[in-house]
């Protein structure tokens, strides 16, 4: 059973930074893509950033220029460095991985940005 274990969320003041981590465990597998999504109260879940095999990345317009997604393939881990955080970034952040065509989700980690 594949599990996605997230860490790095928390409370930060506006303008601060956080680095989210997500490690995929549970066996030997090929990860086609990993990414981060977020969902704020009353809003739909949205893509924050994604990285696919080969290193190509995709960012939401709202975080472009402020965030960087990266992977450590040896550790099956994806990172999201978030800088210049805004209160609008407050949400539950979910790690996502596509493994052999199947979608897996982490349990979610809360990011709260205060004014």
BALOBA-1460 file (C-alpha; in Angstrom, 3 decimals):
// residues 115
<rec num="1" residu="x" x="0.000" y="0.000" z="0.000"/>
<rec num="2" residu="x" x="1.435" y="3.329" z="-1.060"/>
<rec num="3" residu="x" x="1.400" y="6.008" z="1.592"/>
<rec num="4" residu="x" x="2.179" y="9.687" z="1.236"/>
<rec num="5" residu="x" x="3.554" y="11.250" z="4.391"/>
<rec num="6" residu="x" x="3.493" y="15.034" z="4.535"/>
<rec num="7" residu="x" x="5.351" y="17.418" z="6.782"/>
<rec num="8" residu="x" x="6.286" y="21.068" z="7.012"/>
<rec num="9" residu="x" x="2.933" y="22.745" z="7.427"/>
<rec num="10" residu="x" x="2.201" y="25.176" z="10.193"/>
<rec num="11" residu="x" x="1.583" y="28.771" z="11.113"/>
<rec num="12" residu="x" x="3.632" y="31.529" z="9.540"/>
<rec num="13" residu="x" x="3.355" y="35.291" z="9.261"/>
<rec num="14" residu="x" x="2.713" y="36.971" z="5.948"/>
<rec num="15" residu="x" x="5.930" y="37.317" z="4.007"/>
<rec num="16" residu="x" x="7.439" y="34.254" z="5.595"/>
<rec num="17" residu="x" x="8.401" y="30.920" z="4.112"/>
<rec num="18" residu="x" x="7.641" y="27.249" z="4.513"/>
<rec num="19" residu="x" x="8.929" y="24.091" z="2.924"/>
<rec num="20" residu="x" x="6.490" y="21.241" z="2.572"/>
<rec num="21" residu="x" x="7.750" y="17.696" z="2.163"/>
<rec num="22" residu="x" x="5.970" y="14.587" z="0.975"/>
<rec num="23" residu="x" x="7.555" y="11.150" z="1.018"/>
<rec num="24" residu="x" x="6.030" y="8.201" z="-0.812"/>
<rec num="25" residu="x" x="6.544" y="4.873" z="0.897"/>
<rec num="26" residu="x" x="5.252" y="1.326" z="0.726"/>
<rec num="27" residu="x" x="7.401" y="-0.380" z="-1.849"/>
<rec num="28" residu="x" x="9.393" y="-0.020" z="-5.010"/>
<rec num="29" residu="x" x="7.474" y="1.794" z="-7.691"/>
<rec num="30" residu="x" x="7.683" y="4.283" z="-10.491"/>
<rec num="31" residu="x" x="6.258" y="7.716" z="-9.791"/>
<rec num="32" residu="x" x="4.978" y="9.373" z="-12.916"/>
<rec num="33" residu="x" x="4.165" y="12.661" z="-11.237"/>
<rec num="34" residu="x" x="3.965" y="14.240" z="-7.823"/>
<rec num="35" residu="x" x="2.402" y="17.485" z="-6.818"/>
<rec num="36" residu="x" x="0.709" y="19.661" z="-4.278"/>
<rec num="37" residu="x" x="-2.911" y="20.732" z="-4.185"/>
<rec num="38" residu="x" x="-4.693" y="22.933" z="-1.694"/>
<rec num="39" residu="x" x="-8.223" y="23.531" z="-0.545"/>
<rec num="40" residu="x" x="-9.433" y="26.498" z="1.463"/>
<rec num="41" residu="x" x="-12.801" y="26.552" z="3.240"/>
<rec num="42" residu="x" x="-15.604" y="27.133" z="0.773"/>
<rec num="43" residu="x" x="-13.330" y="26.742" z="-2.224"/>
<rec num="44" residu="x" x="-12.524" y="23.965" z="-4.653"/>
<rec num="45" residu="x" x="-9.326" y="22.022" z="-4.462"/>
<rec num="46" residu="x" x="-6.770" y="23.520" z="-6.795"/>
<rec num="47" residu="x" x="-3.391" y="22.615" z="-8.164"/>
<rec num="48" residu="x" x="-0.497" y="24.458" z="-6.570"/>
<rec num="49" residu="x" x="2.446" y="22.820" z="-8.296"/>
<rec num="50" residu="x" x="3.315" y="19.593" z="-10.064"/>
<rec num="51" residu="x" x="6.483" y="17.907" z="-11.210"/>
<rec num="52" residu="x" x="6.607" y="15.000" z="-13.644"/>
<rec num="53" residu="x" x="9.197" y="12.512" z="-14.805"/>
<rec num="54" residu="x" x="11.974" y="14.363" z="-16.524"/>
<rec num="55" residu="x" x="11.693" y="17.352" z="-14.240"/>
<rec num="56" residu="x" x="9.043" y="19.421" z="-15.991"/>
<rec num="57" residu="x" x="7.069" y="21.599" z="-13.594"/>
<rec num="58" residu="x" x="3.724" y="23.325" z="-13.575"/>
<rec num="59" residu="x" x="2.567" y="26.073" z="-11.208"/>
<rec num="60" residu="x" x="-0.662" y="27.808" z="-10.452"/>
<rec num="61" residu="x" x="-0.610" y="31.444" z="-11.484"/>
<rec num="62" residu="x" x="-1.263" y="32.468" z="-7.895"/>
<rec num="63" residu="x" x="2.028" y="30.988" z="-6.670"/>
<rec num="64" residu="x" x="4.193" y="31.359" z="-9.741"/>
<rec num="65" residu="x" x="7.390" y="33.167" z="-8.870"/>
<rec num="66" residu="x" x="6.957" y="32.518" z="-5.149"/>
<rec num="67" residu="x" x="7.110" y="28.735" z="-5.024"/>
<rec num="68" residu="x" x="9.440" y="26.029" z="-6.234"/>
<rec num="69" residu="x" x="8.658" y="22.339" z="-6.490"/>
<rec num="70" residu="x" x="11.440" y="19.773" z="-6.601"/>
<rec num="71" residu="x" x="11.967" y="16.033" z="-6.270"/>
<rec num="72" residu="x" x="14.500" y="13.747" z="-4.692"/>
<rec num="73" residu="x" x="13.979" y="10.596" z="-6.723"/>
<rec num="74" residu="x" x="16.178" y="8.462" z="-4.483"/>
<rec num="75" residu="x" x="13.925" y="9.283" z="-1.539"/>
<rec num="76" residu="x" x="10.652" y="9.343" z="-3.482"/>
<rec num="77" residu="x" x="10.096" y="12.740" z="-1.956"/>
<rec num="78" residu="x" x="8.671" y="15.943" z="-3.347"/>
<rec num="79" residu="x" x="9.251" y="19.363" z="-1.827"/>
<rec num="80" residu="x" x="7.396" y="22.625" z="-2.133"/>
<rec num="81" residu="x" x="9.334" y="25.709" z="-1.117"/>
<rec num="82" residu="x" x="6.900" y="28.549" z="-0.514"/>
<rec num="83" residu="x" x="8.159" y="32.099" z="-0.104"/>
<rec num="84" residu="x" x="6.490" y="35.474" z="0.360"/>
<rec num="85" residu="x" x="3.456" y="33.770" z="1.797"/>
<rec num="86" residu="x" x="0.141" y="35.591" z="1.811"/>
<rec num="87" residu="x" x="-2.993" y="35.083" z="3.900"/>
<rec num="88" residu="x" x="-4.642" y="33.868" z="0.699"/>
<rec num="89" residu="x" x="-2.285" y="30.881" z="0.790"/>
<rec num="90" residu="x" x="-4.033" y="29.597" z="3.907"/>
<rec num="91" residu="x" x="-5.444" y="26.167" z="3.114"/>
<rec num="92" residu="x" x="-5.074" y="22.467" z="3.676"/>
<rec num="93" residu="x" x="-2.315" y="21.278" z="1.385"/>
<rec num="94" residu="x" x="-2.500" y="17.776" z="-0.047"/>
<rec num="95" residu="x" x="0.309" y="15.780" z="-1.565"/>
<rec num="96" residu="x" x="-0.574" y="13.840" z="-4.688"/>
<rec num="97" residu="x" x="1.269" y="11.139" z="-6.582"/>
<rec num="98" residu="x" x="0.512" y="9.270" z="-9.768"/>
<rec num="99" residu="x" x="2.010" y="5.806" z="-9.554"/>
<rec num="100" residu="x" x="1.475" y="3.368" z="-12.387"/>
<rec num="101" residu="x" x="-1.583" y="5.314" z="-13.424"/>
<rec num="102" residu="x" x="-3.176" y="5.334" z="-9.969"/>
<rec num="103" residu="x" x="-3.752" y="8.449" z="-7.903"/>
<rec num="104" residu="x" x="-2.699" y="8.614" z="-4.269"/>
<rec num="105" residu="x" x="-3.312" y="11.394" z="-1.778"/>
<rec num="106" residu="x" x="-1.785" y="12.405" z="1.495"/>
<rec num="107" residu="x" x="-3.853" y="13.187" z="4.549"/>
<rec num="108" residu="x" x="-3.358" y="16.919" z="4.184"/>
<rec num="109" residu="x" x="-1.351" y="19.416" z="6.184"/>
<rec num="110" residu="x" x="-2.623" y="22.776" z="7.360"/>
<rec num="111" residu="x" x="-0.852" y="25.933" z="6.266"/>
<rec num="112" residu="x" x="-2.010" y="29.097" z="7.984"/>
<rec num="113" residu="x" x="-0.619" y="32.495" z="7.036"/>
<rec num="114" residu="x" x="-1.411" y="35.291" z="9.458"/>
<rec num="115" residu="x" x="-1.443" y="39.022" z="8.791"/>
